[in-house]
Amino acid sequence: MTEANVNLNASRVTAVIVCYSVPIPFMLLFTGLRLFVKLRPSSRNPMALDDYMIIGATVLHIDRTMHQWSGLRPPYGFGRHKAALPEQELETFMLGDYVFSHFYNFAIASTKLAILALYYRIFSTKLFQRIIIGTAVFIFLWIAAMEIGLGLQCVPVAKAWDPNVKGDCLNLVAFSYFTNITNLVTDIWVFLLPVPIILRLHIDRKRKLELAGIFTIGLLTCAISIARLTVVVSQGSTDFTWTGVPLGILSVYEPLGGILCANLPFLYKHATSVLKKVVSSFGPVQTEGMLPETGVRRPQYLLWKRKQDLSMQSESEWSRLQRDTDKNTSTTMSEVRSAHAADGGHEIEESRSMIQDPRGSEP
């Protein structure tokens, strides 16, 4: 469709506003819950480097999202056709796009570095830690190359936002493909990095799969990176204020996936614990390997049954002693306690305490 045939009144502004607003509360929620887990009084784990790094990454993501939306929103042109914009508004849009493209690179790089810092802290294998350091160095070199490329995409620099300035610029489509492909490769590498270590842990298969799933869920972020590759061509469009909307929206949700992946290892255990409590509040649940209405595993059933019977006998014996005391006023309370002890009162009281948690001891 040529500029002469476009509907100049068409607008994607509503989609821009909604899609740019949604990730912000989720970023705050994920990182906020992580801080709650780390800072609550019962926590035994103090704040570490990766915690501070993910806080910085979250702040950077939110700041970028808010400023990009406020800097490119109407009246600056994002979501409208280029032909409908005055020259001054178009120049303001291009300046904002130049500035916020740097924010994007720092945002995704900071999240990856926060995840690597977490790996370094929880996996103590020397070889693995060297690999983490090497990966972090590569990401630092990557962000440096991206910043130099973006910063000097045009010579003179002002031509990046002022088309009236004479000069030369990089092929933005080719540069964007290079940026996105290298970003996708590093995403896959970072999210798969701990899997070999997890699979060698001396734990059962179910637990291994759970841990591997937690650390590799970030691969879903790679799907967003792949989707971005399909719309990078919009960088070469003459109507970039309109065709660039899908690319801009995907650029907001990609860091959100990284934030979720970085925080999930801290939230998973507590989320499942809360879920189990909620489910148990609705009553006993029949589960595999457990007896109905008890929640007691089969190897412990006989012990549980014996304790239950002993408890019932204990209560009956205690009631009999109380009735005898009421009928015979000459019997003192000390005699009752003596009789109770002689009949196994100590064992009864011990059994009563044990029956409160039939799963707390082994047969």
Contacts in CASP RR format, 6 or more apart in sequence:
PFRMAT RR
TARGET T0000
AUTHOR 0000-0000-0000
METHOD contacts of the structure
MODEL  1
MTEANVNLNASRVTAVIVCYSVPIPFMLLFTGLRLFVKLRPSSRNPMALD
DYMIIGATVLHIDRTMHQWSGLRPPYGFGRHKAALPEQELETFMLGDYVF
SHFYNFAIASTKLAILALYYRIFSTKLFQRIIIGTAVFIFLWIAAMEIGL
GLQCVPVAKAWDPNVKGDCLNLVAFSYFTNITNLVTDIWVFLLPVPIILR
LHIDRKRKLELAGIFTIGLLTCAISIARLTVVVSQGSTDFTWTGVPLGIL
SVYEPLGGILCANLPFLYKHATSVLKKVVSSFGPVQTEGMLPETGVRRPQ
YLLWKRKQDLSMQSESEWSRLQRDTDKNTSTTMSEVRSAHAADGGHEIEE
SRSMIQDPRGSEP
3 81 0 8 1.000
3 82 0 8 1.000
3 83 0 8 1.000
3 238 0 8 1.000
3 239 0 8 1.000
6 81 0 8 1.000
6 83 0 8 1.000
6 239 0 8 1.000
6 242 0 8 1.000
7 81 0 8 1.000
8 81 0 8 1.000
8 83 0 8 1.000
8 84 0 8 1.000
9 84 0 8 1.000
10 80 0 8 1.000
10 81 0 8 1.000
10 242 0 8 1.000
11 79 0 8 1.000
11 80 0 8 1.000
12 79 0 8 1.000
12 80 0 8 1.000
12 242 0 8 1.000
12 245 0 8 1.000
13 73 0 8 1.000
13 74 0 8 1.000
13 78 0 8 1.000
13 79 0 8 1.000
13 80 0 8 1.000
15 79 0 8 1.000
15 245 0 8 1.000
15 249 0 8 1.000
16 69 0 8 1.000
16 73 0 8 1.000
16 78 0 8 1.000
16 79 0 8 1.000
16 245 0 8 1.000
16 249 0 8 1.000
17 69 0 8 1.000
17 73 0 8 1.000
19 249 0 8 1.000
19 252 0 8 1.000
19 253 0 8 1.000
20 65 0 8 1.000
20 68 0 8 1.000
20 69 0 8 1.000
20 249 0 8 1.000
20 252 0 8 1.000
21 69 0 8 1.000
23 61 0 8 1.000
23 65 0 8 1.000
23 252 0 8 1.000
23 253 0 8 1.000
23 255 0 8 1.000
23 256 0 8 1.000
24 62 0 8 1.000
24 65 0 8 1.000
24 66 0 8 1.000
26 256 0 8 1.000
26 259 0 8 1.000
26 260 0 8 1.000
27 58 0 8 1.000
27 61 0 8 1.000
27 62 0 8 1.000
27 255 0 8 1.000
27 256 0 8 1.000
27 259 0 8 1.000
28 58 0 8 1.000
28 62 0 8 1.000
30 58 0 8 1.000
30 259 0 8 1.000
30 260 0 8 1.000
30 263 0 8 1.000
30 267 0 8 1.000
31 54 0 8 1.000
31 55 0 8 1.000
31 58 0 8 1.000
31 259 0 8 1.000
31 263 0 8 1.000
33 263 0 8 1.000
33 266 0 8 1.000
33 267 0 8 1.000
34 51 0 8 1.000
34 54 0 8 1.000
34 263 0 8 1.000
34 266 0 8 1.000
34 267 0 8 1.000
35 51 0 8 1.000
35 55 0 8 1.000
37 43 0 8 1.000
37 266 0 8 1.000
37 267 0 8 1.000
37 270 0 8 1.000
38 45 0 8 1.000
38 46 0 8 1.000
38 47 0 8 1.000
38 51 0 8 1.000
38 266 0 8 1.000
39 47 0 8 1.000
48 117 0 8 1.000
48 121 0 8 1.000
49 117 0 8 1.000
49 121 0 8 1.000
50 114 0 8 1.000
50 115 0 8 1.000
50 117 0 8 1.000
50 118 0 8 1.000
50 120 0 8 1.000
50 121 0 8 1.000
50 262 0 8 1.000
53 110 0 8 1.000
53 113 0 8 1.000
53 114 0 8 1.000
53 117 0 8 1.000
54 111 0 8 1.000
54 114 0 8 1.000
54 259 0 8 1.000
54 262 0 8 1.000
54 263 0 8 1.000
56 110 0 8 1.000
56 114 0 8 1.000
57 107 0 8 1.000
57 110 0 8 1.000
57 111 0 8 1.000
57 113 0 8 1.000
57 114 0 8 1.000
57 255 0 8 1.000
57 259 0 8 1.000
57 262 0 8 1.000
58 259 0 8 1.000
60 103 0 8 1.000
60 106 0 8 1.000
60 107 0 8 1.000
60 110 0 8 1.000
61 107 0 8 1.000
61 111 0 8 1.000
61 255 0 8 1.000
61 256 0 8 1.000
61 259 0 8 1.000
63 103 0 8 1.000
64 100 0 8 1.000
64 103 0 8 1.000
64 104 0 8 1.000
64 106 0 8 1.000
64 107 0 8 1.000
64 255 0 8 1.000
65 252 0 8 1.000
67 100 0 8 1.000
67 103 0 8 1.000
68 96 0 8 1.000
68 100 0 8 1.000
68 103 0 8 1.000
68 252 0 8 1.000
71 96 0 8 1.000
71 100 0 8 1.000
72 78 0 8 1.000
72 93 0 8 1.000
72 96 0 8 1.000
72 97 0 8 1.000
72 100 0 8 1.000
74 80 0 8 1.000
75 89 0 8 1.000
76 89 0 8 1.000
76 92 0 8 1.000
76 93 0 8 1.000
76 96 0 8 1.000
77 85 0 8 1.000
77 89 0 8 1.000
77 90 0 8 1.000
77 93 0 8 1.000
77 241 0 8 1.000
78 93 0 8 1.000
78 241 0 8 1.000
78 245 0 8 1.000
79 241 0 8 1.000
79 242 0 8 1.000
79 245 0 8 1.000
80 241 0 8 1.000
80 242 0 8 1.000
81 239 0 8 1.000
81 241 0 8 1.000
81 242 0 8 1.000
82 90 0 8 1.000
82 238 0 8 1.000
82 239 0 8 1.000
82 240 0 8 1.000
82 241 0 8 1.000
82 242 0 8 1.000
83 239 0 8 1.000
85 93 0 8 1.000
85 241 0 8 1.000
90 241 0 8 1.000
91 161 0 8 1.000
91 162 0 8 1.000
91 163 0 8 1.000
93 241 0 8 1.000
94 160 0 8 1.000
94 161 0 8 1.000
94 162 0 8 1.000
94 163 0 8 1.000
95 160 0 8 1.000
95 161 0 8 1.000
96 161 0 8 1.000
97 161 0 8 1.000
98 150 0 8 1.000
98 151 0 8 1.000
98 153 0 8 1.000
98 160 0 8 1.000
98 161 0 8 1.000
101 150 0 8 1.000
102 147 0 8 1.000
102 150 0 8 1.000
102 151 0 8 1.000
104 251 0 8 1.000
105 143 0 8 1.000
105 146 0 8 1.000
105 147 0 8 1.000
105 150 0 8 1.000
105 179 0 8 1.000
106 143 0 8 1.000
107 255 0 8 1.000
108 183 0 8 1.000
108 254 0 8 1.000
108 255 0 8 1.000
108 258 0 8 1.000
109 139 0 8 1.000
109 140 0 8 1.000
109 142 0 8 1.000
109 143 0 8 1.000
111 255 0 8 1.000
111 258 0 8 1.000
111 259 0 8 1.000
111 262 0 8 1.000
112 139 0 8 1.000
112 186 0 8 1.000
112 187 0 8 1.000
112 190 0 8 1.000
113 136 0 8 1.000
113 139 0 8 1.000
114 262 0 8 1.000
115 190 0 8 1.000
115 191 0 8 1.000
115 258 0 8 1.000
115 261 0 8 1.000
115 262 0 8 1.000
116 132 0 8 1.000
116 135 0 8 1.000
116 136 0 8 1.000
116 139 0 8 1.000
116 190 0 8 1.000
118 262 0 8 1.000
118 265 0 8 1.000
119 128 0 8 1.000
119 132 0 8 1.000
119 193 0 8 1.000
119 194 0 8 1.000
120 129 0 8 1.000
120 132 0 8 1.000
120 133 0 8 1.000
123 129 0 8 1.000
123 132 0 8 1.000
123 194 0 8 1.000
123 197 0 8 1.000
125 197 0 8 1.000
128 194 0 8 1.000
128 197 0 8 1.000
131 193 0 8 1.000
132 193 0 8 1.000
135 186 0 8 1.000
135 189 0 8 1.000
135 190 0 8 1.000
135 193 0 8 1.000
138 186 0 8 1.000
139 186 0 8 1.000
142 182 0 8 1.000
142 186 0 8 1.000
146 179 0 8 1.000
149 170 0 8 1.000
149 175 0 8 1.000
151 157 0 8 1.000
151 160 0 8 1.000
153 160 0 8 1.000
153 169 0 8 1.000
153 170 0 8 1.000
153 172 0 8 1.000
153 175 0 8 1.000
154 160 0 8 1.000
154 167 0 8 1.000
154 168 0 8 1.000
154 169 0 8 1.000
154 170 0 8 1.000
155 167 0 8 1.000
155 168 0 8 1.000
155 169 0 8 1.000
156 165 0 8 1.000
156 167 0 8 1.000
158 165 0 8 1.000
159 165 0 8 1.000
159 166 0 8 1.000
159 167 0 8 1.000
159 168 0 8 1.000
159 169 0 8 1.000
160 169 0 8 1.000
172 235 0 8 1.000
172 236 0 8 1.000
173 232 0 8 1.000
173 233 0 8 1.000
173 235 0 8 1.000
173 236 0 8 1.000
176 232 0 8 1.000
176 235 0 8 1.000
177 229 0 8 1.000
177 232 0 8 1.000
180 225 0 8 1.000
180 228 0 8 1.000
180 229 0 8 1.000
180 232 0 8 1.000
181 229 0 8 1.000
183 225 0 8 1.000
184 222 0 8 1.000
184 225 0 8 1.000
184 226 0 8 1.000
184 229 0 8 1.000
187 218 0 8 1.000
187 219 0 8 1.000
187 221 0 8 1.000
187 222 0 8 1.000
187 225 0 8 1.000
188 219 0 8 1.000
188 222 0 8 1.000
191 215 0 8 1.000
191 216 0 8 1.000
191 217 0 8 1.000
191 218 0 8 1.000
191 219 0 8 1.000
191 221 0 8 1.000
191 222 0 8 1.000
191 261 0 8 1.000
192 216 0 8 1.000
192 219 0 8 1.000
194 215 0 8 1.000
195 212 0 8 1.000
195 215 0 8 1.000
195 216 0 8 1.000
198 208 0 8 1.000
198 211 0 8 1.000
198 212 0 8 1.000
198 215 0 8 1.000
199 208 0 8 1.000
199 212 0 8 1.000
201 207 0 8 1.000
201 208 0 8 1.000
201 211 0 8 1.000
203 211 0 8 1.000
210 268 0 8 1.000
214 264 0 8 1.000
214 265 0 8 1.000
214 268 0 8 1.000
215 261 0 8 1.000
215 265 0 8 1.000
217 260 0 8 1.000
217 261 0 8 1.000
217 264 0 8 1.000
218 257 0 8 1.000
218 258 0 8 1.000
218 260 0 8 1.000
218 261 0 8 1.000
220 257 0 8 1.000
221 254 0 8 1.000
221 257 0 8 1.000
221 258 0 8 1.000
221 261 0 8 1.000
224 250 0 8 1.000
224 253 0 8 1.000
224 254 0 8 1.000
224 257 0 8 1.000
225 254 0 8 1.000
227 250 0 8 1.000
228 247 0 8 1.000
228 250 0 8 1.000
228 251 0 8 1.000
228 254 0 8 1.000
231 244 0 8 1.000
231 246 0 8 1.000
231 247 0 8 1.000
231 250 0 8 1.000
232 247 0 8 1.000
234 240 0 8 1.000
234 243 0 8 1.000
234 244 0 8 1.000
234 246 0 8 1.000
234 247 0 8 1.000
235 244 0 8 1.000
235 247 0 8 1.000
237 243 0 8 1.000
237 244 0 8 1.000
279 285 0 8 1.000
284 292 0 8 1.000
284 293 0 8 1.000
284 294 0 8 1.000
284 295 0 8 1.000
285 295 0 8 1.000
286 292 0 8 1.000
286 293 0 8 1.000
287 295 0 8 1.000
289 297 0 8 1.000
289 298 0 8 1.000
290 296 0 8 1.000
290 297 0 8 1.000
290 298 0 8 1.000
291 297 0 8 1.000
291 298 0 8 1.000
291 301 0 8 1.000
294 301 0 8 1.000
294 304 0 8 1.000
294 358 0 8 1.000
295 359 0 8 1.000
296 304 0 8 1.000
296 358 0 8 1.000
296 359 0 8 1.000
297 359 0 8 1.000
299 363 0 8 1.000
300 358 0 8 1.000
300 359 0 8 1.000
300 362 0 8 1.000
300 363 0 8 1.000
302 363 0 8 1.000
303 358 0 8 1.000
303 361 0 8 1.000
303 363 0 8 1.000
304 358 0 8 1.000
307 351 0 8 1.000
307 354 0 8 1.000
307 355 0 8 1.000
307 358 0 8 1.000
308 355 0 8 1.000
308 358 0 8 1.000
310 347 0 8 1.000
310 348 0 8 1.000
310 351 0 8 1.000
310 355 0 8 1.000
311 348 0 8 1.000
311 351 0 8 1.000
311 352 0 8 1.000
311 355 0 8 1.000
313 348 0 8 1.000
314 345 0 8 1.000
314 348 0 8 1.000
314 351 0 8 1.000
314 352 0 8 1.000
317 340 0 8 1.000
317 343 0 8 1.000
317 348 0 8 1.000
318 340 0 8 1.000
318 348 0 8 1.000
321 336 0 8 1.000
321 339 0 8 1.000
321 340 0 8 1.000
321 343 0 8 1.000
322 336 0 8 1.000
324 331 0 8 1.000
324 336 0 8 1.000
325 331 0 8 1.000
325 333 0 8 1.000
325 336 0 8 1.000
340 348 0 8 1.000
354 360 0 8 1.000
354 361 0 8 1.000
END
